[in-house]
């Protein structure tokens, strides 16, 4: 389980996260929604230790990330897929996928390459294993990014706006891959503006507003707020997003 307790994060005088409490259990698909600047991506970066906490704590399977051993263990349990791919441009797709298993998990090169080729084939890139990122489309690069994350055999997959840099057709292809992962039981924490996709695959929806957790509800219950008066900010957000 990922346990987030009272987490706060500030950049100068700007409070980006303000007392976040959250639990992510194995097998859940939790989508994080909210307006731009609400702290969604920062929360992901805090979980994998890319941002230091100003208050509170995060533990992954009981290992606190503010302790060196705990951070190491957490980074092995959590794999992140970023919105801008972050592939190494001088490495092929295969090399990008095999690098971390070989260097971090000490997987023998032959085994790592076999597993990487199988992952690339599973997302339709079996024939592009030796292509460099510059030779791939944006959607293909994002598929490689997903394979790179899965190659670490993580317990938790953290996805940060992975379709924001893609056009609608490419977005649909990437979302299809993520939907298959969700139905296959992969635990995912998914920052997204893809409202309908979040409705379809999520077991829970978390809504952030100006760094605060405004709602943490089962998916059907959350979307029932769209026409309600109890949470006017969420109703306003959903109404606006459904028209965009």
C-alpha positions, 0 to 999 in steps of 0.5 A: 500500500502507498500511504500518504499522511499529511503531506505538504509541499511548498515552492517559496510562498506558494503551497502546492500540496496542503495536508494530503491524506491518501491510501492506494491499495494493490489492485486499485486504479485511482485517477487524480483529477483537478484543474491545472496547478492543483498539485496533481503532478507534484503529488506524483513527484513526491511519491517517487522522491523527486520532490522533498516533502515540507511536512507529512510522510509517504510510505510505500509498502511500509518503507518511508521515502524520507529514509535512504533505504526506504526511498530506494525500496519505493523506487523499485516498487513504483515506476513512473511514466512521464508526460514528455516521455523522457527517453534517452535519445542516444539509446534505442527503444530496446536499450531504453527499456533494458537499462534500469533492469540491468543497472538497478535490478541486476537482471542479466542482459540476455534476460532483460533483452528478452523481456524487453522485446516481449514488452515492446511486442505487447504494445505493437512495437516489436519491429521497432526495438532497434529504433531511436526515439527520434525515429518514433512518433510521439505515441510510439515514444510514450509506448516505449515509456510505458514498457520502460516502467513495466520492465521494472516489474513495479507493484505500482505504476504512476502515470503523470498526464501521459497523453497531454503531449499527444494528438487525439488519435495517438491518445486513444492508442495509449489509453487503450494500452493503459485500459488493458493494464488496468483490467489485468490488475496493474495498480495505477495512480493516474493523473489525467484530464481524460475524464471519460477514460478516468470514469471507465477504468478507475476504481476511485477518483481523487479530486485536488483543488489548490493543493487540498484533497476535496474528494476521494470517492468510488468512481460512480459516487464521484461522477454522481456529483456532476449534477449535485449541489453538495460539492459545487466546485466538483460539479463546476469542474465536471460540467466544464470538462464535459463541454471541452 
